[in-house]
Amino acid sequence: MHLLQPQLHTRRAFLRRSGQLALTGAALPLALNLAAMGEAAAFDATDYKALVCVFMNGGNDYANTVVTYDDPSYNLYSTIRGGGAGQTAGGIALAKSALTALNPAVAPVDALGNVRQFALHPSMGGLSGLFNSGQAAVQLNVGPLVVPLTRAQYNSSNRVLYPRPPQLFSHNDQTSIWQSSSPEGSKVGWGGNIGDLALSGNTNSLFTCMSVSGNAVFLSGDTALQYQVSTSGAIKIQPATNSTVYGSSAVRSAIHGLIQQTRTHKLENEYNRVTQRAITAESSVTAALALTPPTTVFPADSFAQQLKMVARLIQGRSQLGVTRQVFFVSLGGFDLHDNLIAQQPVLMDRVSAAMTAFYNATVEMGLANKVTAFTASDFGRTLASNGDGSDHGWGSHHLVVGGAVKGRAFYGMAPPVSVGNSTSAPEDQWHVGQGRLLPSTSVDQYAATLAKWFGVANAELAGILPNIGHFGGTGYPVDLGFMA
């Protein structure tokens, strides 16, 4: 044990230098998570493709996002959510008159064989338009699953035969499980694992996985590490990029040398090597962003600006040396136990307007068929009202947007509208209480469909998605079919 510990004075000297650098703004931000990069197995990629995860933090309310519209189902929805007579708004139900039915090529059918209609939230006009013109699709009732489950199996005490995802209904754990198939504390996500396979196909593997929304386990692979940027661009190490420090070019030069010079101590030397890589990376990103950006107008809110930055990074893909990229953006505020009717419209408008602008930017760049954006969230919420909002749930409905999406379609099984608890009523078998949807499609299937389009081979899926081997039987295809 003693031999594995660094000498005390050397460690203190290193920490002291680190502290001094931090005081001058030189400490490495978490965004520059640039440990040694190694080669990973990869598929050959001669064209460009990108996946963009749009994460809605807090657990989005599925029932007011993809809203049941046919009269029998809408009337049940409205009654459960406290709507008024004559299909008017009330409680947390949206008025039917505020909705416009989507126009799918083939009408969806629910688990009981009923033909269904759906509408998107009234604030989602942009995404409704993309759906109806064929560039967006809805994946119904998707959520984390270890194995396919019925409600009886979910209620079974046999957790070996019928395992559930751990820590259901917990924000932190379900966010992590959505992004990584493991509860809070996971260090590897499926976006990062997809990135692992693309590393050696990119000239500069550092820019394979990029976040415009801080640290996210989704983008961390076994080898791939996320490179973080802000909506303003690359995150700089100030003393190394400023012309002066404390008004002195000499101080700047001294600090610049200190944080990059070769050291005899391995930890110090690695720190400085990573710092140099960060400085070089910042220069590369800044040069890529100097290109003329797409002229598509994005909304001014911070979430839309995240997607605008992704579009600019994609525009600079050649300068960054990449042919495959995975991105992460996010928007918070969806934990609406209260004020659902007042607050969700603002959030839905931001998601729809930003994703629509982003799609339009990919069209402008000639890359609409090469970039796919998809939504995700901690979990869905209860269909039942708690009076002013909805509580933590499980399954939810999500959107996939892009030129390669087989749009104007619903995928998966539409759940019946119910909050009943009968063990025999067919309509009650598709939720686990209060309308918390029991997912009929797993996140692993959703992710596998996106990964295959990206270029991942069938044989590589198990290395990305640990539960995918439990799916593939009747009603649980590995490829859900929404990508061309």
N, C-alpha and C positions, 0 to 999 in steps of 0.2 A: 504494500500500500504506500509506504513512504517513497518508493522509487517512482511511483506514478504521479506524485505531486510535484508541481514546479517549486523551485526554490522561492522561499517567502519574499526575499528582497526583490527578486526579479518580477514576481507577480505584482507586488505593490508598485513597483516602478511602472509597470504596464498600466495598471489601473489609474495611477496618478496621471500619466500622459493622456489616457482616455478621458479622465475627468477634465483635464485642461482643454482638450479639444472640444468637449461638450460645451464648455463655457463659452467658446468662441463660435459655436454653431457647427462644429465640424464633425460631431458624432454621426455615425451612419444611421440614417432613418431605417425603420423596419421595412420601408418600401424597397430598399436596396438589399434584398435578401439574397446575396450573391455568394453563396458558398461555392466550393469547387464544383464545376460542371463536368459530368462524365457522359459517355456515350450510352445511348439506350437503343434497344431494338426498335426499328422503325420501318414503316411502309414507305415505298418510293412515292414521291409527290412531285409532279412536274407542273401542276396548276396550283392556283391559290384557293384555299378554303378557310373559313373562320366560323367558329361557334361563339355565340354571345349569350351568356346566362344573365337574365334579368331577374334578380331576386327581390321579392317583396317581403321585407322584414316585418314580422309581427303576426303573420298568419292571415292571409287574405280571405274575406268572406266569399265563398264560392257561389252562394245562392243568389247574391245580388250582383255578381260579375257575369256569369253565364246564366241568365234568368230563364226559367221554364216559361213557355209562352202559350202553348196550346191550352184551350179553355179548361179541360178537366184538371190538368196539372197545375195551371196557374191558380185556379180556385183553391186547390189544396195548399199551395205555397202561400197564398194571401191569407188564408184562414190561420195557418200555423204561425205566420209572422205578424198577425194582428192587423191585417188589411181591412179596409172598410168595405161596406156593401157596394155591389156594382163594380168591382175590380178597381176601386180607388185606392189611393195611398193611405196607409195607416200603420201604426206600429213601426216595424222595420221592413215592411213590404213596399215595393215600388209599384206605382200605379201602372196598369197595363197600357193606358193611353200614352204613357211616356216612353214606351218600348216600341222598337221596330224589329220585327222578326228577321232573323238571318235567312239567307236564301241558299241553302246547301244544294248540291247537285242531287244528292240522295237524302231523303228525310231519315233522321236517326230513329231507331227503335229501342225502347227500353227493355229492361230485363223481363218484363211481363208481356212483351210482344206489342206494346202500344206505340203507335207512331207519335213522335214528339216534335215539338217546335221549340226553338230557343232564340233568345235575343241577348245581345251584350248590354251591359250597363248603359244607360242613356248618355253618359259622359264619354263613351268609347266610340264615337263616330268614326274616327280615323281607322281603327282596327276593324270595325264593322265593314267599312268600305273595302279594306284589304281582303277580308274574308269573302265578301260577295264577288270580288273580282279575281279570286283564286290564288292570292298570295299569302293567305293565312288559314290555319286550321285550328280546331279545338280538340284537345285530348281530354276526354271525359274521365272523371273519377280516378285520378292517379295519385299515388302516395306510397310511402315506404312499406314494403312487405318483405319478409324473409322467405315465406312460401305462400302460395295461394291459400286464402282462408274464406270459409263461410262464416256466418254469424254463430252457428252452433260450435264450430271449431274454435272461433275466437273466445267463446264462453267456456270452452273445455278447460279443465284443470291440468290437462296433459300438455305442458309447455315444451316437452321434448318432441312430441309428434307434431304439435301445432304451435311452433314458436311465433311470438309477436315481435315486432321491432321494440327495442328497449325504450323505456321512459316515454311512452306515448303521451301526447298532449303537453309536453314540456318544451318551451320555446328553444332553449339552448340546445337540448339534445336533438330535437326534431330538425332544427336548422342544420346541425352537424350530420344527422342521418341522411337528410336530403342531399347534402353535398358530398358525403363521404361513405355512406352506408354504416357508419359507426357513431356512437353517441359523443357528447362533448368531450374534448380531449384528443380526438382523432387528429392525426398529423398529415393524412393523405386523403385527397379528394378525387372523385372520378374525372373531373376536368383536368386535374394535374396528371392523372394516370394516362388520359388520352394524350396529353402533351408529352409524356415520356416517350411515346412511340413516334412522335414527330421531331424529336430533338435533332437527331443526326441528319434529318432531311432539310433542316434549316441551316443556312450558312452561319447565322448568329443564333444559337439555341437559346440565348438569354431572353429573347423577346417572344418565345413561344407562348408563354402564359402571362397575360397582362391584366392587372386589376386597376380600375379607376375608382375603386370604392374601398380602399384600405385592405387589410389582411383578410383573406377568406380561405378556409381550408379547401374549398372547391378546387382551387388552382394549384395546390401543392401536390406534387407527384413524388414517386420514389427517387427520381432524379431531377425532374423539372421543378424549378422554384419560381414563384411568381415575381414578376417585376412590376412594381407599383408606380403609377403616375397619378397626378392630380388633374383636375379639369383645366389647369393652366399649363400642364406639361410635365416634363421630367422633374423629379425632386432633386434639388441640387445640394451638394456639400459646399456650403457657402464660402469658407476660406479658400477652397480650391478653385472657385469659379469667380469670386469677386476680384475686382482690380486692386482693391486695397482692403486692409483689415485695420480698424481703428484709425483710418485715414493714412495708413502707412503701407507702401508697397513692400518695404523690407520685412515687416511683420508678416504680410501675406506670403512672401517668398519663403520665410522661415517655416511657417506652418505648412505650406505646401510641401516642402521638403520633408518635414517631420512625419507627415502622415503617409508618405509614399516610399521613404527610404528602406532599403533592405536591412533586416535585423538578424541577429544571430539567434534570438529566441523564436522558436517556431510559432507560438501564438501571436507574438507581436508581428512577426513577418507575415503571417497569414492575414492579420487584420489590415496591414498596410497594402497587401496584394489585393484584397477585396476592395479596399478604398480606391485603389488605382482603377480597378475594373469598373467601379461605380462611376468614377469621373469620366471614363471613356464611354460608358453606356449613356450617361446623361448627354454627352456631346452627340452621340448617334441619334438619340431620340429628338434632341433639339433640331438637328439637321433635317430629320424626316418631317418634323412639324413645320419646317420653314417652307415646304412645298405649298403651292397654291391649294387651299383646302376646297372641299366641295362647296358649291354655292347654296346648297339646300339650307333653308332657314330653320333653325331649331328654336324651340321655346327657350326663354331665359332662365328657367328654374334649374337648380343644381343637378337634378336627375337627368334632364334633357342634355345638359352640358356634359355629363358623363358619356352619354351615347355619341354626342358630337365629337368628343375626344377619341372614342373608339373609331369613328369614321375617319378622322384625321390620321390616326395610326395606321389604319388599313390603306389609306391613300399613300402613305409612306412605306409600304411593305417592302418595296425593292431596296430602299435605303437601309431598312432594318435587317434585310437579309433573311426574310422568312417566306415560306410557302404554306405553312399551316400555323394557325394561331387560335388560342382559346382566350376569351375575354370574360370579365366579370364586372357587372354594374349592379347597383342596388338602390332601393328606395325604402325608407322606413315609414312607420306610422299606421300599420295595418292591424295593430292589436286593439280592435275597436269593440271592447266590451260595452262601451258607451259611445253615444254620438255617431252611430254608424251612418244614419241617413244624412247627417250634416257633413261628415268628414270624408266618407268614402268617395263621393263624387269628385272631390278635388284630386284624390289619389288616382282614381281611374282616368281622369282627364290627363294627368301627367304621364301615366304609363302609356296611354293610347297616343297622345300627341307626340311623345318622344320616340316611341317605336315606329310610328308612321313616318316621322321625319327621317329616322335612321334608315328605314327601308328605302325611302325616296333618295337618300344620299347614295345608297348602294346602286340604285338604278343609274344615277348620274355618273358614278364611277365605272359603270359597265360590269358590276360585280354582283348583281342581284341574285344570280343563280349560285354564287360562290359563298354567300354569307347567310347564315341562319341564326336568328334570335329566338329564344324561347324563355317562357316565364317559369318561375319556381317560387315557393314560399314555404315557411316553416311547416304549415299544415293548413287544411281548410278549417271551417268553423261549424258550429252547430246550425242546423236549419231552424231549430227552435229559437225563439227570441228570449232574451233575459230581461226584457222590458225596454231597453234602449240600445241594445247591440246583440252580439252573438259571442259565444264562448269557444274555447279551444276545441278543435275537431281533429280530423285525420285526412281523409281523401279530399281532393279538390279538382277543379277544372283548370286547365292551363292552355296557353296559346303558343303556337309555333308560327313564325313569320319569316318569309324569304321566297326568293324566286324558285328555289328547288323544292319548296313545300307543295305537296299535293293538296292544295287548298280547296276552299268552298266545301269543306267536309268536316264531319265529326268522327272521331276515332274512339274506340273503346265502347263500353256499355253505359248507356244512360241510366242512372239510378231512379227508381220510383220515388215519388215525393211522399215521404212518410216520417213520422216521429214515433210510431207505435212500437210496442215491445212484445207483441205476440210472437210466440215461438212457432206458430203455424201459418200466420198470415203472410202470403208471398211478398207483399210490399214492404214488410218489416225486416226482411232478411238482408237488406243492402245498407244498413247502418248499424251502429253499435250503441244507440241511445241518443235521443234528442236530435236525430238527424245528422249525427257525426258519420260521414260516409265511410263505409268499409271499402277500401280501395279495390276496384276490379282490375286495375292496371298498376303494376309496380313501377317505382322510380327506376329500377334496373332495366325494365323493358323500354321505358321512355328514353333513358340514357343510351341504351344499346342501339336504338333506332337512329339517334343522332350520331353516335360514334361510327356506325357502319357507313353512313353518308360521308363522314369526315375522312374515311379511309381505313378504319380499323377492321381487320379480318375477323371472321367468326371465331377462329381459334384463339384470338387474342382477347375476346370479350371477358372471359373468366378472370383474366389478370387485372381487369379494370373494375369489374362489377362482381363482388364476391358472391352475390345471391343469384346471379343470372342462370346458373345451372339448375335452379329449382323451377324455372319457367320454360316454356316451349311446348307445353302440352295443349290440349284442346281448350280454347278460350284464353290462353295466355301466350300468344306468340312472342318470340324474341324480338322480331321486327314488327312494329305496329303499323307500318305501311304508310306513314304520313310524309316520307321523304322520297323524292323521285330518284 
